[in-house]
Amino acid sequence: MTQALSAQSSREAVLTGIACMCGAAGLFTIMDFLIKVMATSGYHTFQILFARSLFALIPVLWILQRAGGFRILRTRNPKLHVLRCLFGTISMICFFTAYKYLPVSGVVALGFSAPLFMTALSGVLGGDKVRLVHWLAVSAGFAGVLYIVQPGGDSFTLWSLLPVIGAFTYAIVSVLIRRIGNSEPSVVTVFYFTSFTTLLGAASLPFIGIWPTSFHDVAVMVGVGLIGGVAQVLMTRAFTLAPVSVVGPFDYTAMLWAVGIEAVVLGVLPTQAVVTGSAIVIASGLYILYREARVAK
């Protein structure tokens, strides 16, 4: 009886983690489009980092208060938090800079190399058991991403290296988050990271910052932070509920969001390569869900 309840609880945690990752992917994609608006309007990457972090503190502080207040911030893992902040900042800077020079869907597609890195790192650094089926599914998803991007096409420039570097550092962050999450609430990790990037961005403002020129720009800045803050909490929660190798591939759903927004807002319809590649990517994630459900059952 106890084993059955434990298996059911584990299965529910995995499914909840997957749902959190899908929600985070959607919100992050919306944030990405807002960041591109800021980047193409002349705002520096570090100023975008500041706006993203400052306004993200609003939902983070609200969740922190509901979780027990500042007393829960005492950590047993200061070194892991420092590493999470450093690698997370590098990842954000790479992606934010890339949005200025590449289409959002192209950056998202290149960023999908992260789950492949996650699977490798989760076994080496995170201690997770990576099944062969996960390797096959993630590899299939990555093949779908390559089919979307079409190597050798216009999407591949020197700027295309930035999302790949960002994806690799993001994978390291995901493993660190899972290690921290074994002993601390997810909101603690988000609070320290968001506070760090806020201070870093604020320190750069005297050198690179410019004042917003319209209410529209202010609204975009606030939206970037609020949406990014909620998405950050969801992503962190996902990595604490289930192994990285399981929830990581569901970051692929961001491609559907990116293609959908570009089609509705910008009037850019997806090509045959995007449709076919996205189908492969989503199928790989759904197959992992199916396998995990069978194992739990």
Number of C-alpha atoms within 10 A of each C-alpha: 6 7 8 11 10 12 15 14 13 15 20 16 16 24 20 17 27 27 17 22 29 24 20 28 25 20 22 24 25 20 23 23 20 21 29 21 17 24 20 12 13 11 20 20 23 23 23 24 26 27 23 28 29 23 21 28 22 15 17 21 18 11 17 22 14 8 15 10 12 11 10 14 16 10 15 11 14 11 10 17 20 14 15 24 21 16 18 21 21 14 23 22 17 21 25 24 20 23 27 21 15 20 16 24 27 23 27 25 26 25 25 30 27 26 30 23 19 30 27 17 21 24 17 13 13 20 12 19 13 18 12 9 13 22 17 13 21 31 19 20 27 25 15 26 29 18 20 26 20 15 11 8 8 10 18 15 12 7 17 19 16 22 30 21 19 27 26 22 23 26 27 23 25 28 27 21 26 24 19 23 20 11 12 19 17 25 23 25 25 28 21 16 21 27 18 18 23 22 14 17 23 19 15 15 15 9 8 13 18 12 9 15 9 8 9 10 17 15 12 19 26 19 20 28 27 24 23 25 29 21 24 26 23 24 28 25 25 31 29 25 23 22 24 27 28 27 28 28 32 28 25 29 21 27 28 20 19 25 22 17 19 18 13 10 8 9 10 12 14 16 11 11 16 23 18 15 25 24 15 20 30 21 17 25 24 14 15 22 19 11 14 16 14 10 10 15 10
